[in-house]
Amino acid sequence: MNTTKFEASQTEGHLYEELGHVLGEFSEGERRQVMQRMIRQLRFKHWRNERLSWIKDSWNTAKPVKLWVCIATGALAPVVFFCVFICVSLWVE
């Protein structure tokens, strides 16, 4: 989905206008709180996207074999851990 800079700036301008109309409905104190909450949400979204970008990249390039190995490992891990627990508990007795 390619957008030109003109379309992007038009969309951004429309969003700023819409934000201005929404903020105009609040009093000064409420407007400040709304803006602070929005800034916190944007910062958290940016931080989360930075932290999870490598996971998204690795899963976007994953091949079906990798997915099946992950599913099988996740399904078999509890069984293996339970067997190890039983063996260790029998050995301790």
C-alpha positions as CSV (number, residue, x, y, z in Angstrom):
1,M,0.0,0.0,0.0
2,N,1.9,3.0,-1.3
3,T,0.8,6.5,-0.4
4,T,2.4,9.6,-1.7
5,K,3.7,12.3,0.6
6,F,0.8,14.5,-0.4
7,E,-1.8,11.9,0.7
8,A,0.1,11.3,3.9
9,S,0.3,15.0,4.7
10,Q,-3.4,15.4,3.9
11,T,-4.3,12.5,6.2
12,E,-2.1,13.9,8.9
13,G,-3.7,17.4,8.5
14,H,-7.1,15.8,8.8
15,L,-6.1,14.0,11.9
16,Y,-4.8,17.2,13.5
17,E,-8.0,19.0,12.7
18,E,-10.1,16.2,14.2
19,L,-7.9,16.2,17.3
20,G,-8.3,19.9,17.6
21,H,-12.1,19.6,17.4
22,V,-12.1,16.8,20.0
23,L,-9.9,18.7,22.4
24,G,-12.0,21.8,22.0
25,E,-14.8,20.1,23.8
26,F,-12.8,19.8,27.0
27,S,-11.9,22.5,29.6
28,E,-8.2,23.5,30.0
29,G,-7.5,21.1,32.9
30,E,-9.2,18.2,31.2
31,R,-7.5,19.0,27.9
32,R,-4.1,18.7,29.6
33,Q,-5.0,15.4,31.1
34,V,-6.3,14.0,27.8
35,M,-3.1,15.2,26.1
36,Q,-0.9,13.6,28.8
37,R,-2.8,10.3,28.5
38,M,-2.4,10.3,24.7
39,I,1.3,11.1,24.9
40,R,1.8,8.2,27.4
41,Q,-0.1,5.8,25.1
42,L,2.0,6.9,22.1
43,R,5.2,6.5,24.0
44,F,4.2,3.0,25.2
45,K,3.2,2.0,21.7
46,H,6.6,3.2,20.4
47,W,8.5,1.4,23.2
48,R,6.5,-1.8,22.6
49,N,7.1,-1.7,18.9
50,E,10.8,-1.3,19.4
51,R,11.0,-4.2,21.9
52,L,8.9,-6.6,19.8
53,S,10.3,-5.7,16.3
54,W,12.8,-8.6,16.3
55,I,10.0,-11.1,17.2
56,K,7.7,-9.7,14.4
57,D,10.6,-9.9,11.9
58,S,11.5,-13.4,12.8
59,W,7.9,-14.6,12.6
60,N,7.2,-12.8,9.3
61,T,10.1,-14.7,7.7
62,A,9.3,-18.0,9.4
63,K,8.9,-21.0,7.2
64,P,6.2,-23.7,7.9
65,V,8.9,-26.1,9.3
66,K,9.9,-23.6,12.0
67,L,6.2,-23.1,12.9
68,W,5.6,-26.9,13.2
69,V,8.8,-27.3,15.3
70,C,7.6,-24.6,17.7
71,I,4.2,-26.1,18.0
72,A,5.6,-29.6,18.6
73,T,8.1,-28.3,21.2
74,G,5.4,-26.4,23.0
75,A,3.1,-29.4,23.0
76,L,5.7,-31.9,24.2
77,A,7.5,-29.7,26.8
78,P,4.9,-30.3,29.6
79,V,5.1,-34.1,28.9
80,V,8.9,-34.1,29.1
81,F,8.9,-32.0,32.3
82,F,6.3,-34.3,33.9
83,C,8.4,-37.4,33.0
84,V,11.5,-35.8,34.4
85,F,9.6,-34.9,37.6
86,I,8.4,-38.5,38.0
87,C,11.9,-39.9,37.4
88,V,13.5,-37.6,39.9
89,S,10.8,-38.2,42.5
90,L,11.2,-42.0,42.1
91,W,15.0,-41.7,42.3
92,V,14.8,-39.6,45.5
93,E,12.7,-42.2,47.2
